[in-house]
Amino acid sequence: MRQARLLLSIAVALAALPAAAQTAPDGTLAQALVDTAEQACIPSLSRQLTWPGTAPDEEVLLARLKLQQGVPNEVYDKIKQLDPRLDSLSGAILAHRVQGDGAFAMALGGAQNSCRLLVYRTADRPALARAIEAALTAKSWKFVPTRPTPTPKRVFARRIAGDRMAVAHLVTPAGDPPITPLLVIEVTPAGTPIPAELGI
């Protein structure tokens, strides 16, 4: 009986917390992903930022985004399950961030002309994916309806400097993959028309 009352009091206390407090871990990690996409991925892919560049600039950027250079062995081990040759990391600038119980790796450029933000540790994947979508929307990314794909994903776009378009693919593989969700950022080449129907 005493244990039941304790569980009930905990449930009541949790219910009384503000919504933001209950979702803070996922929201914070999601915001870190979107901040990295906007402050590191997009400027680098659009050539507004040279990375690698001068050491002080890199250190300032890493510190601002709380990124650590390189990735831990855990990332290599998990990606090898999907990409045995590690082609997705080949030649890329690598960094990672640990945020509470979650963590993601950044693979910028390399063999693929994109920026891959790969979540390799999180307590609640569906909740994190929803939080990422909300963080993108709050930053004026617009959802773009697309045809269904074998691997579920949601696509977002926004206009960036130089009248170019950045595209974010929020990929959520089914099942229990070692890396998920993934946020893949691309920037269209200079001079590429932005379709008017996107409304961005």
N, C-alpha and C positions, 0 to 999 in steps of 0.2 A: 504493500500500500504506500509506504514511504517513497519507494522508487518510482511508483506511478505518479505521485504528486510532484516529485522532482522533475520527471520528464515533462509533465504538463506545464510546470513553471518555466522550464527552458523553452518549450514551444511558444508559450505566451510572450516570453521576452523577445524571442526571435521575431515573432509577428509584429511586435511593437517597434522594431527597428525601422528606420527609413528605408525605402526601397533601394536607394543608392548604396547604403551601407551593406545590404544583403548581397548586392551584386558587384561590390567593389573589386574583388580579385579578378573576375573576368573582365570587368570594365576597364580596370587599370592596364591589364595585359593587352586588351584590344586597342586602347588608346596608344600604348607604346608601339604597337604594330603600325597603326595608321600614321603616327608621328614619324616613324622611321621611313615609311613609304614616301611621305611628303617632304621630309627634310634631308633624306639621304638618297633614296632611290630615284625620285623624279629629277632632282637637280643633276645627278650624275648621268642619268640616261639622256637628258636633254642637253648635256654638255655645258650646263651653267656652273657646274662644280667639277673640278678636276680631282678625282680620287682614284688611285693614290696621287697626292700632291705634296705640298710642303708639310713637314711634320707638325708644326704648330696648328695648322688648320685642321689636320686630321684629328689631333688630340682634342681640340675644342669640340669638333663634331661628335666624336665618340663620347666625350664627357657629357655633352648636352643631351644626347640620346641614351646615355647610360649603357652604351655598347662596349663589349670587350672584344679585342681583336682575336681572330681565329674562332674555332669551334671545338668543343670538347669531343672526346672519343665517342661519347654517347650518340652524338649526331651522326658521325661516320657509320657507326654500327647500325643505326636505324635506317639511314638512307641506303645502305648496302642491301637491305632487304627488298628495296624497290628498284634500286639502280646499282647493280653489282659493280659496274665499272666506275661509278661515281662521276659519270659524265655531267650531271647537273651541277657539280661543284668544280669541275675542271676549269682552271684559269680564273676562277671567280675571286673577288674580294670577299673574305669571310669574316663575319663578326657574330656575336651572339649576346643575348640579354636574358638574365634570370630575373623574374618578377614574381616574388612570393612563391607559390606552388607551381607556377608556369614558367616556360622558357621557350624562346624561339631563336632560330639562326637566320642570318641574312647571307644570301649568296648573290652578289652583285656582278652582273656581266659575265665574262668568261665565254665559254662555248655557246651560251645562250644569251641573246641580246635582251635581257630582262633582269628584273630584280626579284628574287624569290625569298619570301619570308616564310619560314618553315617552322611551324609549332611542333616541338618534339616532346613537350611535357605540359600537360594541363589536366585539371581534375574533372572538368566537364566540357567536353568538346562541343556539343550542340549549343550550350550556353555561350561559349566563347565565340562561336561562329555568329550567333545572333548579336553579340556585343560588338563584334567587328563591323557587321553590317550597319548597326546603329551609329558607330563612330564615323564610318564613311559618310553616311547620310548627313550627320551633323557637320561634316566638313565640306558640304556642297557637292559630294559625289552623287551622280544621278544613276539610278538603276536602269539598266538597258535590257529589255526582254530579249532572250535568245532562244534558239531551238534547243531542245533537250540533248544532252551529251551523255556518253557512256559513264563518265565521271561527273557527278552532280557539281554544278558551279553556278554562281551568280555573278553577273558582270556589271561593273559600274564605270562611269566615265566622267571626266571633268576637263574643262578648258584650262590650260596652263599658259605661262608666259610664252611670247613668240607666236601666239595664235595656233598653238599645237594642242593635241589631246593626249591625256594620260588615261590609260585603261587599267582597271583593277579586276583581276579574276579571283573571286573568293571560292576556292575549290574545297569541297567537303566529300572526300571519297567515302563510299559506303563500307560497312564492316568495321573492323578494328585495325586500321593501318597504323604503322609506327609513327607516321608523320601526318598530322591533320589538326586543324585546317591549314591550308596553304593560301597565302595572299601573293599573287603574282602580278607584278607591275610592269607595264609596257608603255612606251611613249611613241606616238606616231612620228614618222620622219617629217622634217620641216617641209612645208609646202603642201602637205596632204590635206585636202579639203575635209572639213568637219561636217558630216551630214546634218542638214538643218533639222531633220526630224528628231534628232537627239535632244534638241532644245537646251544645249549647254553653251 
